[in-house]
Structure formats: C-alpha cells, structure tokens
Amino acid sequence: MYIRSQPKLHLTPQIHGGDQENNLRAGTLATHQIVGMGEAFNIAASEMQPEGKRLLQLREKLWQGIKPLGNIYINGSNSNRIQGNLNVSFGDLDSELLLAALKDLAVSTTSACTRSSIKPSHVLQAIGVPENLIRSSIRFSVGRFTTETEINDAIKHINDIVSKLRTHQENL
C-alpha cells in the first residue's frame, strides 16, 4: 500500500507488535512462506481436476462395494456432493455401535464441529433423512493419499463387520 504524504493521513495500525513502516505494520513478511503458499496454490490448481476424478472413482468403488449389504442408503445426492465424501445409513444398525466396530477405519458419525453433541445431525435432518436413518449414519472420507488397496480393504472390513453385527442382532 502506498500512503501519500500530502495531505497527511492518520492511519491506525491493524496489527500491533512491531515498528515497521512507521508503526503501521508489525513484523517482517515471511517471503519464503508467501512464495511457498503461492506454489502450493499452483500445485493444487493443476491437480484439482485429476485428483477430483480419482477421489470420485474411489468413492464410487466404496459405495458399490458396500451397497450389496442391503438396507443401506446413501444420504444426500449421489452426484452433487464432494468427491471424497460418502455418508450412508445402515438402516438396521446403530451408528455408534458400527463406529466402535469399525475402529480400524477413519470414519465418523458426525462432523468434527459437532462431535460432542448427541443430537441428530442437523444437516441430515435438513435434507430430509428420517431420524432412524440419521442414527444409523456413518461418514466415510476418501482423501488425497487414499489408495485403491485401502478402499478394497475397507470394503472387505465393512462387509465383514456389518454382517457380524446383523447376525448378532438376529440372535438376540
């Protein structure tokens, strides 16, 4: 920013702590970090489309691998969603029980910002998911470093766990 000398302007510092630029700016800019962030943005922009396509393929593979379990419902739109997100309801299982049984996978029943709440997801309520299905919902996330082998392992693990839990419920 350029500050003209005439007429004299009185500016108030927005960040305090240093006396650079006549006490108007605190600290020296970290040029290496600015350049690094710019390069990170360039990399992200160049890889966004191919990475999004890869995540979408992995998410679809996961969905196709667990859908045959039956009584499982995708929450929200199958096509209009973040590529790496799959939120599903296991109609006859409690999500907390399933979450505990799937301890080897990084899955969640809620968003990180509502983890301490025991109330049903307001997002799932807003999109019209019935409360019994909200309480059986699990969110799977596929990320930048997720491999196809990990998806295959997750499919096998989910199918095994859900089958065991359903068999156990039937025997009660």
Backbone bond lengths (Angstrom), bond angles and torsions (degrees), N, CA, C in turn:
res aa  C-N    CA-C-N  psi(-1)  N-CA   C-N-CA  omega(-1)  CA-C   N-CA-C  phi
1 M - - - 1.437 - - 1.522 107.32 -
2 Y 1.309 115.50 141.41 1.459 122.03 177.48 1.526 107.62 -105.26
3 I 1.329 116.89 133.14 1.460 121.74 177.44 1.518 107.43 -116.51
4 R 1.309 115.94 117.32 1.459 119.33 -179.04 1.527 110.27 -72.35
5 S 1.309 115.94 154.56 1.462 119.86 -177.23 1.531 112.11 -90.27
6 Q 1.300 118.19 -24.82 1.471 121.19 178.67 1.512 109.42 -130.69
7 P 1.293 124.05 129.84 1.460 123.06 -10.06 1.523 109.80 -68.87
8 K 1.288 116.41 151.53 1.456 123.93 -177.91 1.526 109.34 -66.76
9 L 1.327 116.04 126.81 1.464 121.55 178.52 1.516 109.02 -105.09
10 H 1.306 115.56 143.90 1.460 120.12 175.28 1.528 107.27 -102.78
11 L 1.322 116.00 109.89 1.460 121.16 178.95 1.523 109.27 -106.45
12 T 1.325 115.87 144.99 1.458 121.83 178.68 1.522 108.65 -104.28
13 P 1.324 117.92 129.46 1.469 119.82 178.84 1.526 111.09 -59.50
14 Q 1.328 116.37 140.94 1.463 121.68 177.90 1.528 111.38 -96.32
15 I 1.331 116.58 -25.19 1.459 122.26 177.84 1.522 107.15 -127.82
16 H 1.303 117.30 126.71 1.457 121.85 -175.51 1.520 110.84 -103.99
17 G 1.345 116.15 156.01 1.449 119.25 173.17 1.511 114.81 134.40
18 G 1.286 119.77 -12.41 1.452 121.21 179.41 1.512 109.72 -143.37
19 D 1.320 115.84 170.76 1.460 116.65 -177.07 1.530 112.45 -115.86
20 Q 1.331 116.33 23.99 1.450 119.00 177.24 1.525 109.96 -66.58
21 E 1.319 115.26 151.23 1.469 122.02 175.59 1.531 111.47 52.68
22 N 1.319 115.74 51.73 1.465 121.56 177.97 1.525 112.57 56.39
23 N 1.314 115.86 44.37 1.474 123.34 178.51 1.526 114.11 66.92
24 L 1.325 118.32 18.21 1.464 120.51 179.39 1.533 112.67 -95.09
25 R 1.317 117.42 -13.37 1.460 119.86 -178.61 1.512 108.59 -142.60
26 A 1.321 115.53 135.04 1.464 120.61 -179.79 1.522 109.98 -96.50
27 G 1.300 116.80 129.14 1.457 120.75 173.31 1.512 114.51 81.57
28 T 1.305 114.26 165.21 1.456 122.60 177.90 1.518 108.37 -97.91
29 L 1.317 116.40 136.56 1.461 120.18 179.18 1.525 109.90 -63.49
30 A 1.316 115.95 138.19 1.464 121.72 -179.41 1.522 107.79 -87.10
31 T 1.328 116.18 86.77 1.459 121.81 -174.40 1.524 111.80 -55.96
32 H 1.320 118.32 -41.54 1.464 120.71 -179.59 1.532 111.30 -62.21
33 Q 1.326 116.87 -35.70 1.459 119.60 178.32 1.525 111.17 -72.95
34 I 1.312 116.91 -37.31 1.467 120.85 177.42 1.524 109.85 -63.21
35 V 1.325 116.67 -46.25 1.466 121.17 178.63 1.532 110.00 -63.59
36 G 1.323 116.90 -43.16 1.467 120.93 178.68 1.515 112.13 -61.03
37 M 1.322 117.65 -42.33 1.463 120.89 178.86 1.522 110.13 -64.99
38 G 1.318 116.64 -41.07 1.466 119.91 177.20 1.523 111.44 -60.22
39 E 1.331 116.70 -42.68 1.468 120.65 178.93 1.528 110.37 -66.64
40 A 1.328 117.33 -39.08 1.469 120.59 177.04 1.525 110.50 -61.32
41 F 1.324 117.34 -40.72 1.470 120.58 176.92 1.523 111.03 -63.65
42 N 1.326 117.19 -40.41 1.471 120.65 178.15 1.524 111.06 -62.54
43 I 1.324 116.50 -45.47 1.461 120.43 178.93 1.525 110.33 -62.27
44 A 1.326 116.47 -46.44 1.470 120.67 -179.79 1.534 110.77 -59.83
45 A 1.325 116.96 -43.57 1.461 120.47 -179.53 1.524 111.40 -64.21
46 S 1.333 117.29 -40.21 1.464 119.92 -177.90 1.524 112.14 -72.99
47 E 1.331 117.56 -26.37 1.467 120.81 -177.10 1.522 113.47 -101.90
48 M 1.329 117.41 -2.47 1.455 120.29 -173.45 1.531 112.61 -60.32
49 Q 1.313 117.91 -48.91 1.471 119.58 -177.71 1.529 112.85 -68.19
50 P 1.341 119.17 -51.36 1.474 116.50 179.63 1.524 112.98 -63.78
51 E 1.333 117.73 -35.95 1.464 120.41 179.36 1.524 110.27 -68.60
52 G 1.326 117.69 -39.79 1.461 120.94 176.97 1.520 111.72 -61.17
53 K 1.317 115.82 -40.69 1.468 120.76 178.16 1.529 110.48 -64.28
54 R 1.334 116.90 -43.02 1.461 121.61 179.13 1.527 111.12 -62.78
55 L 1.344 116.55 -45.18 1.461 120.60 179.00 1.524 111.05 -62.26
56 L 1.311 116.37 -41.68 1.464 121.02 178.72 1.530 110.59 -60.51
57 Q 1.333 117.57 -42.94 1.465 121.11 178.60 1.526 111.44 -63.58
58 L 1.329 116.43 -41.32 1.465 119.47 178.84 1.527 111.28 -67.35
59 R 1.330 116.65 -41.93 1.471 119.81 178.07 1.523 110.36 -62.19
60 E 1.318 117.16 -42.92 1.465 120.36 -179.75 1.528 110.85 -66.09
61 K 1.319 116.77 -37.66 1.474 120.53 176.71 1.532 109.99 -62.17
62 L 1.333 116.56 -43.25 1.460 120.81 177.98 1.523 110.40 -61.14
63 W 1.325 117.32 -47.19 1.460 121.51 -179.61 1.526 110.82 -61.28
64 Q 1.319 117.13 -47.47 1.471 120.32 -179.57 1.529 111.38 -64.33
65 G 1.328 116.56 -28.42 1.461 120.50 -179.61 1.517 114.45 -77.75
66 I 1.339 117.25 -26.21 1.474 118.95 -179.18 1.535 112.46 -105.38
67 K 1.302 117.64 -17.75 1.475 121.60 -178.88 1.531 112.97 -56.84
68 P 1.349 118.99 -38.31 1.471 118.94 -179.90 1.528 114.81 -62.49
69 L 1.330 118.55 -11.30 1.461 120.59 176.44 1.526 111.07 -59.29
70 G 1.318 117.05 -26.20 1.454 121.41 -178.97 1.519 112.08 77.83
71 N 1.307 115.89 157.44 1.463 122.92 -177.72 1.527 110.64 51.89
72 I 1.322 115.29 40.54 1.458 122.74 178.12 1.527 107.01 -129.44
73 Y 1.319 115.44 134.93 1.460 121.02 -172.87 1.523 110.35 -129.86
74 I 1.302 115.69 136.77 1.458 119.79 175.56 1.528 107.48 -81.52
75 N 1.309 117.15 133.17 1.461 122.06 179.92 1.527 108.99 -94.61
76 G 1.307 115.11 123.29 1.457 120.17 -178.26 1.510 110.62 90.79
77 S 1.300 114.36 -173.12 1.455 121.57 -179.10 1.524 110.33 -73.01
78 N 1.312 115.98 140.06 1.459 119.33 176.42 1.520 111.26 -76.90
79 S 1.338 117.16 -25.85 1.464 119.83 -176.42 1.526 113.44 -104.36
80 N 1.306 118.96 -32.60 1.466 121.96 -178.05 1.527 110.47 -99.01
81 R 1.314 114.93 74.16 1.454 120.87 179.51 1.516 108.72 -154.02
82 I 1.312 115.91 166.06 1.460 121.18 176.31 1.528 107.80 -61.90
83 Q 1.317 116.33 136.23 1.466 120.83 -173.78 1.519 113.36 -56.10
84 G 1.306 119.01 -36.71 1.455 121.21 -174.99 1.516 114.93 -93.21
85 N 1.325 117.65 13.10 1.460 120.98 -175.58 1.518 110.94 -113.25
86 L 1.325 116.47 131.09 1.455 122.03 174.00 1.520 107.67 -137.04
87 N 1.324 116.77 112.03 1.455 122.19 179.01 1.515 106.84 -113.01
88 V 1.323 116.50 118.28 1.457 121.07 -176.52 1.523 110.82 -130.35
89 S 1.333 114.67 154.67 1.461 121.58 174.89 1.517 108.92 -110.56
90 F 1.311 115.24 131.80 1.459 122.36 173.60 1.518 104.61 -98.77
91 G 1.318 116.71 94.71 1.452 124.43 -166.99 1.503 117.63 -47.02
92 D 1.309 118.54 -27.13 1.457 120.16 -174.75 1.527 113.66 -115.80
93 L 1.329 116.97 12.15 1.459 120.17 -178.74 1.519 110.79 -125.40
94 D 1.311 116.54 144.05 1.458 121.04 174.80 1.527 108.55 -77.41
95 S 1.336 116.12 132.23 1.465 120.20 -175.37 1.523 112.64 -63.98
96 E 1.324 118.76 -33.74 1.467 120.11 179.82 1.528 111.00 -67.46
97 L 1.326 116.49 -38.67 1.465 121.30 176.17 1.531 109.38 -64.90
98 L 1.315 116.43 -44.89 1.462 121.12 179.12 1.526 111.01 -64.72
99 L 1.327 115.82 -41.06 1.465 120.53 178.20 1.533 110.86 -58.95
100 A 1.323 116.45 -44.48 1.467 120.25 179.35 1.528 111.31 -65.13
101 A 1.322 116.47 -37.57 1.461 120.30 -178.94 1.533 111.81 -73.37
102 L 1.327 116.62 -26.61 1.472 121.13 179.74 1.528 111.00 -95.35
103 K 1.322 116.55 33.59 1.468 121.13 -173.81 1.528 113.38 -59.84
104 D 1.333 117.55 -19.98 1.465 120.52 179.75 1.532 112.40 -80.68
105 L 1.331 116.94 -7.52 1.467 121.46 179.30 1.522 109.44 -111.75
106 A 1.313 116.10 149.90 1.468 120.82 175.60 1.520 107.87 -87.28
107 V 1.331 116.00 87.61 1.461 122.54 179.69 1.523 108.63 -125.32
108 S 1.319 115.48 166.78 1.457 119.83 -177.23 1.518 110.19 -145.36
109 T 1.318 115.18 156.19 1.464 119.87 173.81 1.519 110.89 -99.99
110 T 1.324 117.27 -15.97 1.466 121.64 -178.14 1.514 109.23 -141.53
111 S 1.315 115.46 173.35 1.459 118.99 172.65 1.527 108.12 -75.70
112 A 1.308 115.93 159.38 1.469 120.53 -177.63 1.522 111.81 -59.84
113 C 1.331 117.34 -32.76 1.464 119.88 -175.70 1.521 112.58 -77.26
114 T 1.347 119.04 -11.06 1.462 120.61 180.00 1.522 111.75 -120.98
115 R 1.310 117.98 18.56 1.455 122.14 -174.36 1.525 113.14 -58.04
116 S 1.329 118.07 -34.03 1.462 119.69 -177.09 1.525 112.66 -81.34
117 S 1.311 117.50 -7.65 1.454 121.06 -178.30 1.527 110.81 -86.72
118 I 1.341 116.59 142.43 1.457 120.10 176.27 1.531 110.88 -101.75
119 K 1.331 116.66 1.71 1.455 120.61 178.79 1.520 110.06 -74.61
120 P 1.341 117.23 151.38 1.462 119.72 176.81 1.528 110.86 -61.26
121 S 1.305 115.76 152.35 1.456 121.56 -178.84 1.530 111.49 -58.18
122 H 1.322 115.91 122.44 1.465 119.69 178.06 1.526 111.23 -68.38
123 V 1.323 117.40 -26.44 1.465 120.95 178.19 1.523 109.70 -69.24
124 L 1.331 116.68 -47.40 1.466 119.38 178.78 1.524 110.80 -65.55
125 Q 1.333 117.52 -35.35 1.458 120.24 175.54 1.524 110.14 -62.58
126 A 1.327 116.71 -43.51 1.464 121.65 -177.04 1.524 112.45 -63.64
127 I 1.329 117.42 -30.71 1.465 118.54 179.52 1.527 111.78 -91.93
128 G 1.342 116.41 7.30 1.455 120.97 171.65 1.514 116.56 88.28
129 V 1.310 118.31 18.57 1.469 120.73 177.47 1.529 107.82 -75.32
130 P 1.345 118.48 127.70 1.465 120.87 178.44 1.533 111.35 -60.38
131 E 1.328 116.38 148.97 1.464 120.94 -174.65 1.524 112.92 -58.32
132 N 1.345 118.02 -37.92 1.469 118.36 179.70 1.536 111.26 -64.03
133 L 1.323 117.66 -31.90 1.464 119.88 177.16 1.523 111.47 -79.59
134 I 1.332 116.85 -31.32 1.470 119.35 175.46 1.524 109.27 -60.65
135 R 1.322 116.49 -41.22 1.461 120.80 -177.72 1.526 112.91 -74.55
136 S 1.329 116.38 -4.15 1.469 119.73 175.99 1.534 110.84 -117.69
137 S 1.332 116.45 21.50 1.466 121.61 -175.20 1.523 112.63 -93.49
138 I 1.310 113.65 141.35 1.466 122.57 176.11 1.523 107.26 -131.25
139 R 1.334 115.31 140.09 1.465 120.57 177.10 1.523 109.15 -107.42
140 F 1.331 114.66 124.14 1.456 122.06 175.18 1.522 107.50 -105.14
141 S 1.313 116.25 138.78 1.461 120.44 177.59 1.517 109.45 -123.88
142 V 1.325 114.65 132.19 1.452 122.44 176.10 1.517 105.92 -106.83
143 G 1.312 117.19 130.60 1.462 119.68 -174.14 1.516 114.45 -123.58
144 R 1.294 113.73 -177.55 1.466 123.92 -175.23 1.523 112.56 -52.95
145 F 1.308 117.75 -35.48 1.455 120.35 -175.04 1.533 112.64 -106.56
146 T 1.331 117.57 9.82 1.455 121.10 177.45 1.528 109.33 -72.34
147 T 1.326 116.32 134.49 1.462 120.72 -179.54 1.527 110.75 -106.37
148 E 1.312 115.29 163.43 1.460 120.30 177.11 1.527 110.65 -64.33
149 T 1.313 116.98 -35.67 1.472 121.19 176.91 1.524 110.29 -61.20
150 E 1.322 117.25 -42.00 1.467 120.57 178.23 1.523 111.20 -64.39
151 I 1.319 117.27 -38.12 1.476 120.44 177.24 1.524 109.55 -64.21
152 N 1.338 117.20 -45.10 1.471 120.82 178.04 1.524 111.15 -59.49
153 D 1.340 116.42 -43.14 1.470 120.63 178.35 1.533 110.42 -64.52
154 A 1.329 116.89 -41.21 1.466 121.02 179.84 1.526 110.53 -63.91
155 I 1.319 117.54 -42.72 1.476 121.26 178.90 1.524 110.01 -58.55
156 K 1.320 116.40 -48.31 1.471 120.24 179.89 1.532 110.41 -61.56
157 H 1.315 116.29 -45.29 1.465 120.98 -178.43 1.538 110.98 -63.55
158 I 1.319 117.31 -46.53 1.473 121.38 179.74 1.522 110.13 -61.43
159 N 1.323 117.21 -46.06 1.466 120.34 179.67 1.525 111.26 -61.21
160 D 1.320 116.95 -42.66 1.472 120.50 178.76 1.526 111.18 -62.89
161 I 1.326 116.65 -48.94 1.475 121.31 -176.72 1.519 110.96 -64.69
162 V 1.324 117.34 -47.91 1.468 120.18 -177.98 1.525 109.93 -62.50
163 S 1.320 117.75 -42.04 1.471 120.77 178.15 1.528 111.13 -61.46
164 K 1.329 117.11 -44.09 1.467 120.74 178.62 1.522 111.51 -63.63
165 L 1.328 117.36 -43.63 1.467 120.23 -179.90 1.520 111.22 -64.81
166 R 1.313 116.95 -40.56 1.468 119.81 179.16 1.526 111.09 -66.99
167 T 1.322 116.92 -40.06 1.469 120.34 177.33 1.520 110.27 -63.21
168 H 1.322 115.69 -42.19 1.465 120.44 179.01 1.532 110.49 -62.22
169 Q 1.330 117.60 -43.08 1.466 120.83 179.03 1.515 111.60 -63.15
170 E 1.322 116.82 -39.35 1.456 121.09 -179.81 1.531 111.34 -65.17
171 N 1.332 116.72 -31.49 1.459 121.52 -177.89 1.521 113.15 -83.28
172 L 1.321 117.46 -5.17 1.483 119.44 179.91 1.505 111.60 -79.39
